[in-house]
Amino acid sequence: MVTHFRWIERLLSTGHTELTDTWLLAYLEFLPHTGALPERQRRDIDFWRGLMAGDRRQQVPRSATRFAELFGTEVGTR
């Protein structure tokens, strides 16, 4: 997760918002199918939510929308 977080941060800081949105969307599609225990999956979801807090949500609109569809909550809310 930390490596993924740093990579996403790097993509956003260099202006690669479309690529970032594509990778985050792929990750979100994968997350429900990991077979992880519920508490691990919840931590991953919370981590992702924290990653996308604030202005970042506008930079990755497709994955922010999909997050809400999959997990019934908007990014940036707890």
C-alpha positions in Angstrom: 0.0 0.0 0.0 2.8 2.5 0.9 4.5 1.9 -2.4 1.2 2.3 -4.3 0.5 5.5 -2.3 3.9 7.0 -3.2 3.5 6.1 -6.9 0.1 7.7 -7.0 1.5 10.8 -5.3 4.3 11.0 -7.8 1.8 10.7 -10.7 -0.4 13.4 -9.4 2.5 15.7 -8.6 3.8 15.4 -12.1 0.4 16.2 -13.6 -0.4 12.7 -14.9 -4.0 12.9 -13.7 -5.5 10.7 -16.5 -3.0 7.9 -15.9 -3.6 8.3 -12.1 -7.3 8.0 -12.5 -6.9 4.9 -14.7 -4.7 3.1 -12.2 -6.9 4.0 -9.2 -9.9 2.8 -11.0 -8.2 -0.5 -11.8 -7.2 -0.8 -8.1 -10.8 -0.1 -7.0 -12.1 -2.8 -9.3 -9.6 -5.3 -7.9 -10.1 -4.5 -4.2 -13.4 -6.3 -3.7 -12.0 -9.5 -5.2 -8.8 -9.8 -3.2 -10.3 -12.3 -0.8 -8.9 -10.3 2.1 -10.4 -10.5 5.5 -13.1 -7.8 6.1 -10.8 -5.8 8.5 -8.0 -5.8 6.0 -10.3 -4.7 3.2 -11.7 -1.9 5.4 -8.1 -0.7 6.1 -7.4 -0.7 2.3 -10.6 1.2 1.6 -9.8 3.7 4.4 -6.3 4.1 3.0 -7.6 4.8 -0.4 -10.2 7.3 1.0 -7.4 9.2 2.7 -5.3 9.2 -0.4 -8.1 10.9 -2.3 -9.1 13.5 0.3 -9.3 17.1 -0.6 -8.5 18.5 -4.0 -7.3 15.2 -5.3 -10.9 14.0 -5.8 -11.3 16.5 -8.6 -8.2 15.2 -10.3 -9.5 11.6 -10.5 -13.2 11.9 -11.2 -13.8 8.4 -12.6 -12.2 6.6 -9.7 -13.9 8.9 -7.2 -17.3 8.1 -8.7 -16.6 4.4 -8.8 -15.5 4.4 -5.2 -18.9 5.8 -4.2 -20.6 3.1 -6.3 -18.6 0.3 -4.8 -18.5 1.3 -1.2 -21.6 3.4 -0.8 -19.7 6.5 0.4 -18.0 9.4 -1.2 -14.3 10.0 -1.1 -13.3 12.4 1.6 -16.0 11.3 4.0 -15.7 8.9 6.9 
